[in-house]
């Protein structure tokens, strides 16, 4: 039942990504901005993906902020989709090791930064260069995981931009893991 549920959830996300791409291209993706507790949102994503990680023998580490984090003005459901995509990808592309999720409040910049770091397959500079384009998964990503279509990061980038934020990826190279960052303004 758990595997069926997880497969069903992935299919729902895939259909939603396809629908969102259509809306993005037509300029019709709508947002419902509200005060959002980004810490709670991130914890919900971690809770939802923990079983998937445990089934692969991967440890999820949540570096919860020790200071109070201000609410942000966001569409919580769409932002949740972005964080879920990053954590889900980190788990999918990691065969051994861990996934670390860290949330920081950069008070001097009035920004929130979320980092999702894994010990997975890593990326080359050319992989990173095209990563946020439609149907882009990187050379190793295509070999490693056949489930995705390379739409999630394209959708994520558009959602983050609509929130006046930025999203990017870093890696030291193949086999050396990846780090994905989201930065969002605090209004």
C-alpha positions as CSV (number, residue, x, y, z in Angstrom):
1,X,0.0,0.0,0.0
2,X,2.8,2.4,0.8
3,X,4.5,1.8,-2.5
4,X,1.2,2.2,-4.4
5,X,0.6,5.5,-2.5
6,X,4.1,6.8,-3.3
7,X,3.6,5.9,-7.0
8,X,0.2,7.6,-7.0
9,X,1.7,10.7,-5.4
10,X,4.5,10.9,-8.1
11,X,1.9,10.5,-10.8
12,X,-0.2,13.3,-9.4
13,X,2.9,15.5,-9.2
14,X,3.8,14.7,-12.8
15,X,0.3,15.6,-14.0
16,X,0.4,18.8,-12.0
17,X,3.8,19.7,-13.5
18,X,2.5,19.2,-17.0
19,X,-0.6,21.4,-16.2
20,X,1.6,24.0,-14.6
21,X,3.8,24.2,-17.6
22,X,0.8,24.8,-19.8
23,X,-0.3,27.6,-17.4
24,X,3.1,29.1,-17.2
25,X,3.5,29.3,-21.0
26,X,0.1,30.9,-21.3
27,X,0.8,33.3,-18.4
28,X,-2.2,31.8,-16.5
29,X,-0.5,30.3,-13.5
30,X,-2.3,31.9,-10.6
31,X,-1.0,32.5,-7.1
32,X,-2.7,32.9,-3.8
33,X,-0.2,34.9,-1.7
34,X,-0.7,34.7,2.1
35,X,1.5,34.9,5.2
36,X,3.3,31.5,5.2
37,X,5.2,29.7,7.8
38,X,8.1,28.4,5.8
39,X,9.5,26.3,8.7
40,X,6.2,24.4,9.0
41,X,6.0,24.0,5.2
42,X,9.5,22.5,5.1
43,X,8.8,20.2,8.0
44,X,5.7,18.9,6.3
45,X,7.7,18.1,3.1
46,X,10.4,16.3,5.2
47,X,7.7,14.3,7.0
48,X,6.1,13.3,3.6
49,X,9.4,12.2,2.1
50,X,10.9,10.5,5.1
51,X,9.4,7.0,4.3
52,X,10.8,7.2,0.7
53,X,14.3,8.0,2.1
54,X,14.1,5.3,4.7
55,X,13.1,2.7,2.1
56,X,16.4,3.5,0.3
57,X,18.4,3.6,3.5
58,X,19.1,7.3,3.2
59,X,19.2,9.5,6.2
60,X,17.3,12.8,6.2
61,X,18.8,15.5,8.4
62,X,16.7,18.6,9.1
63,X,18.8,21.5,10.4
64,X,15.9,23.4,11.9
65,X,16.6,27.0,12.6
66,X,17.3,27.9,16.2
67,X,16.0,31.4,15.9
68,X,12.5,32.6,15.0
69,X,11.9,32.8,11.3
70,X,9.5,35.4,10.1
71,X,6.5,34.4,7.9
72,X,6.9,35.2,4.2
73,X,4.3,36.3,1.7
74,X,3.8,33.2,-0.5
75,X,1.5,30.8,-2.2
76,X,2.1,28.0,0.3
77,X,0.9,25.2,-1.9
78,X,3.1,26.2,-4.9
79,X,6.1,26.8,-2.6
80,X,5.6,23.5,-1.0
81,X,5.7,21.9,-4.5
82,X,9.1,23.5,-5.0
83,X,10.6,22.3,-1.7
84,X,9.1,18.9,-2.3
85,X,10.6,18.7,-5.8
86,X,14.1,19.5,-4.4
87,X,13.9,17.0,-1.5
88,X,12.3,14.3,-3.7
89,X,15.1,14.7,-6.4
90,X,17.8,14.6,-3.7
91,X,16.4,11.3,-2.5
92,X,15.9,9.9,-6.0
93,X,19.4,10.7,-7.1
94,X,21.1,9.5,-3.9
95,X,21.9,5.8,-3.6
96,X,23.9,6.0,-0.4
97,X,24.4,8.6,2.3
98,X,22.1,11.4,3.3
99,X,20.1,14.4,2.4
100,X,20.5,17.5,4.5
101,X,17.8,20.2,4.6
102,X,18.8,23.6,6.1
103,X,16.7,26.8,6.5
104,X,18.4,30.1,7.4
105,X,17.1,33.6,7.9
106,X,19.6,36.0,6.4
107,X,18.3,38.9,8.5
108,X,20.7,41.5,7.0
109,X,19.4,40.7,3.5
110,X,15.8,40.1,4.7
111,X,15.8,36.8,2.9
112,X,15.1,33.1,3.7
113,X,17.4,30.5,2.3
114,X,16.6,26.9,2.0
115,X,19.4,24.5,1.1
116,X,18.9,20.8,0.1
117,X,22.2,19.0,0.0
118,X,22.7,15.4,-0.9
119,X,25.5,12.8,-1.3
120,X,24.1,11.7,-4.7
121,X,25.3,11.5,-8.2
122,X,26.4,15.1,-8.5
123,X,26.5,17.2,-11.7
124,X,28.9,18.6,-14.2
125,X,28.9,22.4,-15.1
126,X,27.1,21.6,-18.3
127,X,24.4,19.7,-16.4
128,X,23.9,22.7,-14.1
129,X,23.8,25.1,-17.0
130,X,20.7,23.5,-18.5
131,X,19.1,22.1,-15.4
132,X,16.2,24.5,-15.1
133,X,15.0,24.1,-18.7
134,X,12.1,21.9,-19.7
135,X,12.9,18.2,-20.1
136,X,16.4,18.7,-18.8
137,X,17.8,16.1,-16.4
138,X,21.5,16.0,-16.9
139,X,23.4,13.1,-18.4
140,X,23.8,11.0,-15.2
141,X,20.2,11.8,-14.1
142,X,18.8,10.2,-17.3
143,X,20.8,7.1,-16.6
144,X,20.1,7.0,-12.9
145,X,16.4,7.6,-12.7
146,X,13.9,6.9,-15.5
147,X,10.8,8.1,-13.6
148,X,11.1,11.9,-14.2
149,X,10.6,13.9,-17.4
150,X,12.7,16.9,-16.4
151,X,9.8,19.3,-15.7
152,X,10.0,19.8,-12.0
153,X,12.9,22.2,-11.8
154,X,11.5,24.3,-14.7
155,X,8.2,24.6,-12.9
156,X,10.1,25.3,-9.6
157,X,12.1,28.1,-11.2
158,X,9.0,29.8,-12.5
159,X,7.3,29.5,-9.1
160,X,10.3,30.9,-7.2
161,X,10.6,33.8,-9.7
162,X,6.9,34.7,-9.2
163,X,7.8,34.9,-5.5
164,X,10.6,37.4,-6.3
165,X,13.2,34.8,-5.3
166,X,15.9,32.8,-6.9
167,X,16.8,29.1,-7.2
168,X,20.1,27.6,-8.2
169,X,22.2,24.5,-8.0
170,X,25.9,23.7,-7.2
171,X,28.0,20.5,-7.4
172,X,31.6,19.8,-7.2
173,X,31.2,17.2,-10.0
174,X,29.9,13.7,-10.8
175,X,29.7,11.4,-7.8
176,X,30.2,14.4,-5.3
177,X,26.6,15.2,-4.5
178,X,24.5,18.3,-5.2
179,X,23.3,21.4,-3.4
180,X,20.1,23.2,-4.4
181,X,19.2,26.6,-3.0
182,X,16.0,28.7,-2.8
183,X,16.2,32.3,-1.6
184,X,13.0,34.1,-0.9
185,X,12.4,37.7,0.3
186,X,10.8,38.5,3.7
187,X,8.4,41.4,3.2
